Amino acid sequence: MLSEFFRSFRKNLFKDILLMIMILIGSVMTIILCSYYFDMNEQNDINSENIENGTWYSAGFENFDDGDLYNSLSSIKGCKDILSFFEKMAFYENHPMFFADTQQSMFAFSDEMKLLFRENDFNKFLTEDHTSAFSGVINDELQTLIDLKSVHVDYNAYRLFGFKTVKGEGITEDNTILNSLRDDVPVVLGNAYENIINIGDRFHLSVAERVYPCKVVGILEENTYCPEDGQTNAGQINIDTYIVFPYGIRFRDVDGSLDDIEKYAFWDILAMSNSPNVLVDDSKNDFIDLVQGYNEIADEFSFPVMMIQGTSLGLNLLRSESKESVQIMLLVTIALVCFTIYSLFAAVYDKVQSNKKVYGIYLVNGCSIKMIVASYIMEITIIVIPSILAGNYIFDPYKLNYMVGNITPIKAMAYCIAVLNIIIVSAFAIYVIGKVDTEKLIREE
């Protein structure tokens, strides 16, 4: 049996190698395109939250390079591009985003807050990192600062998390659209601030040496809770001692100095790089359209592409391809797979026909048909196994920068394709060899 396997494999070495390559290419393209057209990803608990209009999925920049965006902060045009890029991404038609970054901190000027707090103590509002006032440089000047606990959310997240105020209007779609770059940013305070700071009070908050003028527009209800890490199904934290500072700030007029616009462009970069979530309905076509739409927006501004973590491998790999190109790939893949299967069947049939006399000799010498068939199964397996190994290497999640959990069904499909190839072609070999007239062969010999 082994001698027949090695004899046959050496004799058909070139054809077998060609079949290995064809099976590999056909399998890889089949998996990618099936993943593109069908939902083959495993949904993670962290990136899905079902609501009436669809599901919120986590998103993020693919292969994020700080330089691609932060270099744009050095010019007014670059900052305007970031603001436009953010608006197109965050308010994409039928696919709004929400941005949430909780348990953060923002610096406030100690003297300014003392005037607002009067005789009240602000220690309970401070972060664990800075439990008292400290010195820091803001705008090239040494300042006495305090570090206040804060939550960063946009209007969609504010609404989704169910925040409600006992005073003031809170964060709204209207008040996060400012008339100019010099307008006050609306902030909402946790309930512990009630009777200390009033609606309409103004103060300044700072992040990364950038100072934002703020105006209090609301006081939250007592015992308001927020998802601990910004995800909709994570643990909850009480934010009574927090300041809610909004992401998603837009402007009717963006004319101003570089200092005026740069801090808001920087704020948009933070929003996009810190756990954005996008709303997608349950249609696979909706995913396809959105992924391609994000790619077009990124190309327009030459910025990184936003990746939806709930999408399948095919959408990630083919995100820059048009629907027409993918359809052409599908047709070519179908043709290649059909030709590969035909070639496997033809090779088995041709081998049986050309080795009839050899089989006659084996049979005369007491070899059974099962042993002859076993050599075929071994050869078919040797042809297919390299495809499995190569596919295993190609679909390594760490090489694809792809979530490990989502790769399981992709690799499972690769194994299924390989096993099906072995079973189907082996069954055909058994059928063809079983049809050989062994008695006639023995008489001829």
C-alpha positions in Angstrom: 0.0 0.0 0.0 2.8 2.4 0.9 4.8 1.5 -2.1 1.8 2.2 -4.4 1.2 5.5 -2.7 4.9 6.6 -3.2 5.0 5.3 -6.7 1.8 7.1 -7.7 2.7 10.3 -5.9 6.1 10.5 -7.5 4.6 9.8 -10.9 2.0 12.6 -10.6 4.1 15.0 -8.5 3.7 18.0 -10.8 -0.1 17.5 -11.0 -0.4 17.0 -7.3 1.5 20.2 -6.5 -0.7 22.1 -8.9 -3.8 20.7 -7.3 -2.5 21.7 -3.8 -2.1 25.3 -5.1 -5.5 25.3 -6.7 -7.2 23.9 -3.5 -5.4 26.5 -1.3 -6.4 29.5 -3.5 -9.9 28.2 -3.9 -10.3 27.5 -0.2 -8.9 30.9 0.9 -11.1 32.8 -1.6 -14.2 30.8 -0.6 -13.7 31.6 3.1 -13.1 35.3 2.5 -16.1 35.7 0.2 -18.4 33.6 2.3 -17.3 35.8 5.2 -18.1 38.8 3.1 -21.5 37.8 2.1 -22.6 35.8 5.2 -22.2 36.6 8.9 -19.3 34.4 10.0 -18.2 36.4 13.0 -18.7 35.6 16.7 -20.3 38.5 18.4 -18.5 39.5 21.6 -20.4 40.7 24.6 -18.3 43.9 24.7 -19.2 45.1 21.3 -22.9 44.5 20.9 -26.0 46.1 22.4 -29.3 45.5 20.8 -31.8 48.4 20.6 -35.0 48.9 18.5 -33.2 50.4 15.5 -30.3 47.9 15.3 -27.2 47.0 17.2 -24.4 49.1 18.6 -21.0 47.8 17.6 -17.5 48.8 18.9 -15.4 50.6 16.3 -11.8 51.8 16.2 -9.0 52.8 13.9 -7.3 50.0 12.1 -3.5 50.0 12.6 -3.9 53.4 14.3 -0.8 55.7 13.9 -1.0 58.9 16.0 1.0 60.8 13.4 -1.7 60.4 10.8 -4.1 62.6 12.7 -2.0 64.5 15.2 0.2 65.9 12.5 -2.9 67.7 11.1 -3.2 69.7 14.3 -0.3 72.0 13.2 -2.4 73.9 10.7 -5.8 75.5 10.6 -6.6 73.5 7.4 -5.6 70.3 9.0 -7.8 71.0 12.1 -10.7 71.8 9.8 -10.2 68.5 8.0 -10.3 66.7 11.3 -13.5 68.4 12.3 -15.1 67.6 8.9 -13.8 64.0 9.1 -15.2 63.6 12.6 -18.6 65.0 11.5 -18.9 62.7 8.5 -18.0 59.7 10.6 -20.0 60.5 13.6 -23.1 61.5 11.7 -23.0 59.1 8.9 -26.5 58.6 7.4 -28.6 56.0 9.3 -25.4 55.0 11.2 -24.9 57.4 14.1 -22.0 56.8 16.5 -21.8 57.3 20.2 -18.6 58.1 22.1 -18.0 57.4 25.7 -14.9 57.5 27.9 -15.7 57.2 31.5 -13.7 57.6 34.8 -11.6 60.3 33.3 -10.2 63.5 34.8 -10.0 67.1 33.8 -7.9 69.9 35.4 -9.6 73.0 36.8 -8.0 76.1 38.1 -7.9 76.0 41.9 -8.6 79.7 42.5 -11.5 79.7 40.0 -13.2 76.7 41.7 -12.7 78.1 45.2 -14.8 81.1 44.2 -17.5 78.8 43.0 -17.4 76.4 46.0 -17.1 79.2 48.5 -16.9 77.5 52.0 -17.6 74.1 50.5 -14.9 71.4 50.3 -14.2 70.0 46.9 -12.1 67.0 48.0 -14.7 64.4 47.2 -14.8 65.6 43.6 -11.1 65.0 43.1 -9.5 61.9 41.5 -7.5 59.4 43.4 -4.4 60.4 41.4 -4.5 64.0 42.8 -6.2 64.3 46.2 -5.2 67.9 46.7 -4.2 70.9 44.7 -0.9 70.8 42.7 1.1 72.9 40.4 1.1 72.5 36.6 1.9 74.4 33.5 -1.0 75.7 31.3 -0.4 78.0 28.4 3.2 78.3 29.4 2.2 79.6 32.8 2.5 77.9 36.2 -0.9 77.3 37.6 -2.4 75.8 40.8 -4.7 73.0 39.6 -7.2 70.4 40.9 -8.0 67.2 39.2 -11.7 66.7 38.9 -13.5 63.3 38.1 -15.2 63.5 34.7 -17.2 61.5 32.2 -16.7 62.1 28.5 -19.8 61.3 26.4 -21.5 62.7 23.3 -25.3 63.4 23.0 -26.1 59.8 21.7 -24.3 58.2 24.6 -25.9 60.7 27.1 -29.3 59.6 25.8 -28.5 55.9 25.6 -27.2 55.8 29.1 -30.4 57.4 30.3 -29.0 60.4 32.0 -31.7 62.8 33.4 -31.4 66.1 35.1 -33.1 67.6 38.1 -32.1 71.1 37.0 -31.3 72.5 33.6 -31.6 70.9 30.2 -28.6 68.6 30.2 -26.6 67.7 27.1 -28.8 68.1 24.0 -28.3 67.9 20.2 -28.8 71.6 20.0 -26.5 72.9 22.7 -23.5 70.8 21.5 -23.6 72.8 18.3 -21.8 76.0 19.2 -22.0 79.2 17.2 -18.2 79.9 17.2 -15.0 78.4 18.5 -15.0 80.9 21.5 -18.4 79.8 22.8 -18.7 78.0 26.2 -18.9 74.2 26.1 -22.0 72.9 27.9 -21.3 70.7 30.8 -23.5 68.7 33.2 -22.6 68.1 36.9 -23.3 65.2 39.1 -25.9 65.5 41.8 -23.3 66.1 44.5 -22.6 69.5 42.9 -26.2 70.6 43.5 -26.4 73.6 45.9 -22.7 74.3 45.3 -22.5 75.2 41.6 -25.5 76.7 39.9 -26.9 76.5 36.4 -25.2 79.1 34.2 -22.0 79.2 36.2 -18.8 79.4 34.2 -15.4 77.9 34.7 -12.5 76.4 32.7 -11.4 72.8 32.3 -8.2 71.6 30.8 -7.0 68.4 29.1 -3.4 68.0 27.8 -2.7 71.7 28.3 -5.7 72.7 26.2 -8.2 74.9 28.1 -12.0 74.8 27.4 -14.4 77.5 28.6 -17.4 75.8 30.2 -20.9 76.6 31.2 -23.1 74.5 33.5 -26.3 73.5 31.7 -27.7 70.8 34.0 -27.5 68.9 37.3 -28.0 65.2 37.1 -30.5 63.2 39.3 -29.1 61.7 42.5 -27.6 58.2 42.1 -27.1 58.5 38.3 -25.0 55.6 37.1 -22.8 55.2 34.0 -21.1 52.1 32.4 -17.7 51.7 34.0 -15.6 51.6 30.8 -18.0 53.3 28.3 -19.5 50.0 27.0 -23.2 49.7 27.3 -23.2 46.3 29.1 -20.3 46.8 31.5 -20.4 47.4 35.2 -21.9 50.6 36.5 -20.3 53.5 38.5 -22.1 56.2 40.4 -21.3 59.6 38.9 -22.8 61.9 41.5 -19.3 63.5 42.0 -18.4 63.6 38.3 -18.5 66.3 35.6 -20.1 65.3 32.2 -18.0 66.9 29.4 -19.4 66.4 25.9 -17.8 64.7 22.9 -19.3 65.5 19.5 -19.0 69.3 19.7 -19.8 71.0 16.4 -19.7 74.6 15.1 -21.7 76.8 12.8 -18.6 79.0 12.2 -15.1 77.5 12.5 -13.2 80.7 11.7 -10.6 81.5 14.3 -7.0 81.2 15.3 -5.1 78.0 15.3 -5.2 77.9 19.1 -9.0 78.3 19.0 -9.6 75.4 16.6 -6.8 73.1 17.5 -8.2 72.1 20.9 -11.5 71.0 19.4 -9.8 69.1 16.6 -7.7 67.4 19.3 -10.9 66.6 21.3 -12.4 65.0 18.2 -9.3 62.8 17.8 -9.7 61.7 21.4 -13.4 60.8 20.8 -12.6 58.7 17.7 -9.7 56.9 19.3 -11.5 56.1 22.6 -14.1 53.4 22.2 -16.5 54.8 19.6 -19.6 52.7 18.9 -21.6 52.7 15.7 -25.3 51.7 15.1 -25.9 49.1 12.5 -29.2 47.3 11.6 -29.4 43.5 11.2 -28.8 43.5 7.5 -25.5 42.2 6.1 -25.8 44.7 3.2 -25.9 47.5 5.8 -22.6 46.3 7.1 -21.1 46.2 3.6 -22.3 49.7 2.7 -21.1 51.1 6.0 -17.6 49.6 5.8 -17.2 50.8 2.3 -18.6 54.3 3.2 -16.0 54.6 6.0 -13.3 53.7 3.6 -14.4 56.4 1.2 -14.4 59.0 4.0 -10.9 58.0 5.1 -9.7 58.2 1.5 -11.2 61.7 1.1 -9.1 63.0 4.0 -6.2 60.6 3.8 -6.9 59.6 7.4 -6.9 56.1 9.0 -9.9 53.8 8.3 -12.4 53.2 11.0 -12.9 49.4 11.5 -16.2 48.0 12.9 -15.2 45.1 15.2 -18.5 43.2 14.6 -17.8 42.8 10.9 -16.5 39.6 9.4 -13.1 38.8 8.0 -14.2 39.3 4.4 -15.4 42.9 5.1 -12.1 43.8 6.8 -10.0 42.4 4.0 -12.1 43.7 1.1 -13.1 47.0 2.7 -11.4 49.0 -0.2 -13.0 47.0 -2.9 -16.2 48.1 -4.7 -19.2 45.8 -4.8 -18.6 45.2 -8.5 -15.1 44.1 -7.8 -16.2 41.7 -5.1 -18.8 40.2 -7.4 -16.2 39.6 -10.0 -14.0 37.9 -7.4 -17.0 35.7 -6.4 -17.5 34.6 -10.0 -13.8 33.8 -10.5 -13.8 31.9 -7.2 -16.8 29.8 -8.2 -15.1 29.0 -11.5 -11.8 28.1 -9.8 -13.5 25.9 -7.2 -15.6 24.1 -9.9 -12.5 23.6 -12.0 -10.5 22.3 -9.0 -13.1 19.8 -8.0 -13.3 18.7 -11.7 -9.5 18.3 -11.8 -9.5 16.2 -8.6 -12.2 13.9 -10.0 -10.5 13.8 -13.4 -7.1 13.0 -11.9 -8.6 10.1 -9.8 -10.5 8.7 -12.8 -7.4 9.0 -15.1 -5.2 7.4 -12.6 -7.5 4.4 -12.2 -7.8 3.9 -15.9 -4.1 4.2 -16.6 -3.2 1.8 -13.7 -5.6 -1.0 -14.5 -2.8 -3.4 -15.4 -0.9 -2.6 -12.3 -4.0 -3.2 -10.2 -4.5 -6.5 -12.0 -1.0 -7.6 -10.9 -1.7 -6.5 -7.3 -5.0 -8.4 -7.3 -3.4 -11.5 -8.7 -0.9 -11.3 -5.9 -3.6 -11.2 -3.3 -3.9 -7.4 -2.8 -7.5 -6.3 -1.9 -9.4 -3.4 -3.4 -9.5 -1.8 0.0 -5.7 -1.5 0.1 -5.6 0.1 -3.4 -8.3 2.6 -2.3 -6.3 3.4 0.9 -3.4 4.5 -1.3 -5.7 7.0 -3.1 -7.1 8.3 0.2 -3.5 8.8 1.4 -2.6 10.7 -1.7 -5.7 12.9 -1.6 -5.0 13.6 2.0 -1.4 14.6 1.3 -2.7 17.0 -1.4 -5.2 18.6 0.9 -3.2 18.8 4.2 -0.8 21.6 2.9 -3.9 23.6 2.2 -5.0 23.3 5.8 -1.6 24.3 7.1 -1.2 27.2 4.7 -4.8 28.4 5.6 -4.0 28.1 9.3 -1.0 30.4 8.7 -2.9 32.8 6.5 -5.8 33.2 8.9 -3.7 33.7 12.0 -5.5 36.4 13.9 -2.3 38.1 15.0 -1.2 38.5 11.4 -4.6 39.9 10.4 -4.8 42.3 13.3 -8.2 40.7 13.9 -10.0 39.8 17.1 -9.0 36.3 18.2 -12.6 35.3 19.2 -13.9 36.1 15.7 -11.4 33.9 13.9 -12.8 30.6 15.2 -15.6 30.1 12.6 -13.2 31.1 9.8 -10.7 28.5 10.7 -13.5 25.9 11.3 -14.7 26.5 7.8 -11.2 26.0 6.4 -11.0 22.6 8.2 -14.5 21.7 6.9 -13.5 22.5 3.3 -10.4 20.3 3.6 -12.3 17.4 5.2 -15.1 17.6 2.6 -12.5 17.5 -0.2 -11.0 14.4 1.3 -14.3 12.6 1.8 -15.9 13.5 -1.5 -12.9 12.6 -3.7 -12.1 9.5 -1.6 -15.7 8.3 -2.1 -15.3 8.9 -5.9 -12.1 6.9 -5.9 -13.9 4.0 -4.1 -16.7 4.2 -6.6 -14.4 4.2 -9.7 -12.2 1.5 -8.5 -15.2 -0.6 -7.4 -16.5 -0.4 -11.0 -13.3 -1.9 -12.4 -13.8 -5.4 -13.7 -11.2 -7.2 -11.6 -12.0 -10.7 -13.0 -11.3 -9.4 -16.5 -8.0 -7.8 -15.4 -6.9 -11.1 -13.8 -7.8 -13.1 -17.0 -5.8 -10.6 -19.1 -2.8 -11.0 -16.9 
